[in-house]
Amino acid sequence: MRAKMRAGKSAGLILGIILAGGIIAWSPAVALAQLGTPSQVNQDQAPVPEYMQPRGPMQIFDAGRGQGETTLLEQATDQLRARRDQRRARVRVEANDIASFHYTLEGADEASVLAEARARALMSAAARVYFGDNILLGLDLLEPYLRRAGSRAVARTDVTGRPRLLANGNLTMPVGVTINLNSLFQDLEAMRFIAEPNIRPRVTIHLSETLGGRPAPEPITRNRIAATMEGELFQAPLGTMREPALNLDLTNDAGRLRTARLEAQRNQIDVVITGSMEANPIRAGQILYDNFHFWEGSLALRMYRVDNGELLAEVRETYSATGDTEPAAIANLLDTLVARTAGRLATLLRDIWPVMMLSEMDYRLLVNGVTDDVVLARVSNLLSLIHPQVRVIQRVRYADVAVLNVVLPEGFHIDMESFLRQSTEPQLIVRRVDQRRFEIEPIN
């Protein structure tokens, strides 16, 4: 079964893509634009759809601080915001107010087939949010919401061919569904499913800690991880999560990890780090009249995006350390373990966040008809032919849509539209949206 999508154009409807400022009402930018405000006008005097109008600046700092006082975090954020605004000023994106999807589906009867086609079309249309600079929150809740209340955005549903009765008694038939994107996105904004990712991600840390086989009396490792993240100018608030408890390892508990993601979204947090630390004494004694304590331990961490639950990275380290007192040995052990694990995660997050969640990429591709891993692998293999050092980063995959960011090596240039149109494996339908964004669909 393949999903085909064609985005229809509405005459004169132009939108300005917001080159955003954090993966994610919990909103990484909580305030969504008020619906019903007058449409802005771009440089060509074409109205910008209200659901894509730029938001005001995010108020993430203390407005009451004295004039001229800035932190390193504010300075870094201002620099990123300035680059984002420069890109925003250069880019104009052509908007479509409808999107069409085509399926051949199987079901018990015609009504169930049509209902499934509408639900899949609505989810694929919602994924187009990632083609701009916004993200979707509460993806775990989005599908049931769209199945229950998304019909208002369905412009039409058509049976496009003759139904066939299968040997198992089910019915299969081709269906076309047209979605009103303006209506859908306005509804998703009103329900706070749409947000902007934070320019500097906010991190929550859930970690189990045991010392000598007993739970650690204080979160000594978690505090060190938070300090490491803040050293990279990320925010790591330790007291905002109501559930689950911060002293739990969520790695092997899908239910608690899902709860943590939902709670994080309510607290404007973009990334969950979770795992476990175990440390035990090896021996203690004297060496040349000096007392020494030897401890060994391990620290395992995983880092997840909050919006879609994607595992960004996992690290594990084992180490042994010594000190003239037991607390000193433990401190030396944890300092090294955290530097080797959380330090690597912080470096990765610093490097990947702007190109995955913001707009620090060279090209962004919306891939339609991603019905299985093979389709996406063929597109990724094609893009890898551009240059040995090209980076292809998946921004999201949801329903039958994937959004990919392409980062070229410094100083390297390519005519992306010609490259895509000339491809034969796979052969693509290509629609140029603006100078950096293309909508494609494999057709062979």
N, C-alpha and C positions, 0 to 999 in steps of 0.2 A: 504493500500500500504506500502510495506516495502522496505527499501534500504539495500541491502547486499553488503558488500565490502570485497574484498580479496586483500591483497597487495602482488603482486608477487615479487620475488627476482631476482635481476640481479646479475649474478655470479661475485664474487670478488669485488662488490661495497660496500665499507664500509664508514660510515661517522662518524665524531666526533661531538656529540651533544655539542652545545655551552651552557654551564651553565651560563646564561647571567648575564649581569650586569644591566624603566621604561620605565601599562598598559598602549611604544606604541608608513617620509621622509619629514611629520613633523617627525621626528623620534626621539624617546627618545634616540637613538644613531644615529645621523644624517648620518654619513658616512657609506655607505654600501660598502662592499668589491668590488673592481673593478673586473668585470667579465673578464674571459680570462686569469687570472693569473695562474701560474703553480699550479697543485694540490699538497697539502701537503700529507705526508705519515704518517700513524699512526704506532703504535708500531709493528703491524703485517705486515707492508710494503704493506698495501692495500691502494689505492688512496682514499682520502677524496673528495666527490663531492664539486665542487667549491662554490655552493650556500650555503653550510653549513660550510665553513671554518671560523675560528675565526676572528673577526675584531680586529683592533688595539684598544688601550685603548681610552676611550671616553675623549675628551678634553673639560671638563665642568668647568675648573677652570682657573684662570688667570696665564698663563705661564710666564708672565713677573715679577711676584712677587719674592722677594729675596729668595735665597736658604735657606731652613730650616723653612720658614714661612708657617704654615699650620693652617687652621681653624678647628673648631669642625666638620663641615660638611665634610671636606676633610678626617679627621681622621676616622670618622664613615664610609665614603664611601670606604676608603682603607681597612678597616676591612671586610666589606661585599665583596669587590672584592677579597680579599685574600681567603675567604671561598669559593667563587665561583670558583676560579682557582684551589683550592684543589679538589673540586668535579669534575671539568673538567678533571683533570689529572687522575682521577680514572675511568672515565666512557668512554666506547666505545660503540657506538650505531650502530647496523646493519642497513644499509640503503636499501630501495627498490627504484628502479628508475621508477617503474610503480605501479599503483593502479587500481584495477578493481571494478566496481560498477554494481549492477544488480537491475533493477526496473521493475515493471509492471505499466504502465502509460496509461492514457486515454487522447485522443485528437481528434480534428476534422478530422485529416488525419495522415498518416504515417509520413510525414515530420514534423508536429508539435510535434508529440510524440518523435521523434528522437531528435529534437532541445531541447525539455524540458529535456530529459534524459542527454544530453551533458552538459547543463547548471547546472543541479543539481550535476552531477559528478564533474564538475570543482569546484563548490563551496565547496563540501565536501572534495575534494583534497586540496583546499586552506586552509581549517581549520586545516589540519595536521601541518601547521606552528606552531601552539600552542603546539604541542606534543614535540617540541624542546623547546628552550628558547627564541624564537622570538615571535613576535605578528604581527597582521595585522592592518594596518592603513586604514582609509577611507572605512570602511565596507559599508557605505551608498552608495559608488560609485563602490564597487567591483563587485556586481552582474551585473549591466548593462555593466561594462567593460568586464567581462568574457563572457557574452552573445554576445557581439559585436566582441571581439578580441581573445577569448580563444581557438578557434578551432585549433590553431597551436599546442596546448598541447594535443589534442585528438589523441591518437594513433590509435584507431579503435572503431567502433560502430557496433554492431551486433544485429539483431532481433533473439532472442534465442528461440522463440516459435511461434505458429500459432496465428496471429491476430484474434480478434473476433469483430464482428459488434454488437453494443449495440442497444437497442430499441430506444434510443434518437438520433440515427444516428452517434454517435461518435465511434471511434475505440479504442480498448484496446489491448495492446500487451506487451510481455516481451522484455526488451532491456538490453544488456550489453554494458558498456562503459569502455574503458581502457584509463587511463590518464598517460602521460609521466611526472612524477613529476619533473625531472631535468629541462625539458623545461618550465613547468609551473612556478616553483619557480624562475628560472632565469628571466623570463618575469616579474613576480611580483616584483622582486628586481629592475629590470631596471625601472619599473614604480613607484618605491618607495612605494609599498604597504607593504613591509616587514621592520620591525625595531626591535631593542632591547628595552625592557622597561628600564627606568632609574632606577638605583640602589636606589636613593632617589627620590621619585616622585616630580614633579613640579605641582603646584596648581594654578588655576586661580579662582578668586572670583567675582561673579556677585550678587550684593545685592541692593535691594531698601531700602532706609532709610527715615523714616518720623518722624519728631519731632513736636508735637503739631499740627498734621494734615497737615504739610507742608513738602516738601522735605528737607532733611538735607542739609545745605550749604556745608558741608565737609563730606568725607567718613569716619567718625569717627569710625563706627562699622566695616567697611571693613578693615580699617587699623589695628584694634585690632585683627580681625580674622587672617590677614596675619602674625602679630607678633606671634600669638599662633602657627601657622603652622611652622614658622621659629624657634620657641622655641623647636620644635620636630625635628629640622634639615631638614625640608622640605623647598624647595624653593618656594616662593610665589611672583613672579614678578608681579607688579601691572600695568606696563605700556606697556606690549607687545601685548595685544589684540586690534586689530583694530575694530572688531565688534563681537557680539553686544556690546552696551555700558555696562560698568561695573556697572552702577547704576540701572540695570534692574533685576527684578525677572524673571528667565527663567522657573520656576517650571511648570507653566501651559501653556507654549508656546512651543510646540514641534518644530516648525519651527526655532525659535531663539535658542533653545537648540541644535538643529542639526548644525546650523551655528556656534555656540560657539565651539562645538566639532571639527568641521573641522578647524576652525581658531586655536584652541588650538593645534591640530596636526601639523599645520604649524609652531608653535612656540615651539615645543618640550615640550608641557605640557601634563601631564598624567591624571589629575583629575580636574573636574569642581565642585566647590561649589557654590550653588545659593540659594536664598531665600529672606526673607524680615524681616525688623525690624521696629516696630512701638512703639513709646513712647509718653506718654501724661502726662501733669501735673495733679496731684490730688488736691493738695491745697498748700498754702503757709501761714505762720504765725509765731508767736512768741511763744516759750515755755520757761518760766522762763527767759525772756528778751533776749533770743537767737533767731535769725531768722532761720527758717527751710523751706525747699522746698521739697515737696513730689512728686515723679514721679513713674509711673508704665509703664511697657512695655513688649513686647514679641518678641522673635527671633526664626524664623523657618528656618532651613537649610536642604538642600539635597546635597548629595555628589555622583557624577557620575564618572564612568570610561570613559575616552575619547575614547578609541579604539572601544568599542562596545556599549557604552551608558548605561551599566548596572548601576542600582541604588545600590550603596554600603551601604548607610545608610541615615536615616533622623531623625532629632531631633527637638524638640520644647520646649521652656521654657518661663514661665511668671514670672515676679518678680517686686517688688516695692522697691524703695530705697529713701533715704533722704540725704540732704546735707545742709550746711549753706548758700550756694548760689545755684542758678539754674544750672550753669555749673557743680558744684560739685555733685549735685544730679544726673544729667544725666550721669556723668562719673562713679559714683558708680553703677548706674543701668547697664550701658553697660559692665563694668568690670565683673560683676557677670553673666550677660546673656551670654557673650562670653565664660567665663570660663566653664559654664555649658553645652554649645552647641558645640562650636568649639573645646573646650578641649576634649570632648568625641569623636568627629570626628577625631581629630589628634591622639588620642590613638588608635582608631580602625584602622586608616590607617597605623600607625606604626606596628601594630600587623599583619594585613592581607596582606600587600604588599609583604613581602618576600615569604610567602607561596602561594600566589595567582599568582603573576606576575614574581617572580624570581624562584629559585630552592631550597628554604629552605623547601622541603617536603621530605617525606620518599618514596612515590611512586607516579608515574604519570600514569594515565590510559587514553588511547584513546578509546572511545566508539563509535563503528560504528552502523548504523541502528537506530539512534535516530529519529524516525519518529513522535513521540509525547511525551507528558510529562510522560505518563505511563511507557514507556521504561526506561527513565532516573530515574524515581522514584524507579523502581524495582532494578536497579543497586545500587542506593544510599542506599536503604534498606538493600541490601546484605552487603555492606561495613560497615554499622552501626553495624552489628553483630560481627565485628572484636573485638571491645572493647567499653564499654560504653562511653569512653572519646575520641574515634577516631574523627578526624575532616575530613570531606569530603568537599572540596572547589572546586566549579566549576570555572575553568580557562576560559573556553569559551564554548558556544554552538552556532554552526553556521551550516546551512544546516542540513544534517543528521548526524552530528558529534558533540560529546561533549568531552572535555578534563577535567578530574578531577584530582585534587591533593589530596593525602591522607597523613595526618599527624597523626602519632601514639603518644600515651602518652610516656613521657620520660621513657626510660628503658624497654619499651615493644617491643617485636620482633615477627614477623610472617613470615612464608613462603608464600608469597603472591601468587606465582604461583600455589602451591598446593591448597591454599584456593580457588582461582578462578576456577581451573579445577574441583574441587570437588563439586562446586555449582550445585544444581538442580533447584533452583528458584531464578533467571533464570538459565537455562543451557547456558553455554558460549562457544564460540570458543575463544581460548586464544593463543596469539602469544607473546612469550617473546622477547623483543627487547634488553634489557640489565638488569642489576641487579635491576633497580628501575623503569623500564618502560615496560608496557604491553599494547598490543592492543587487545581489546575484542569486541565480538559481541553477543548479545542475540540471541538464535535460537529457543526458545519456548515461 
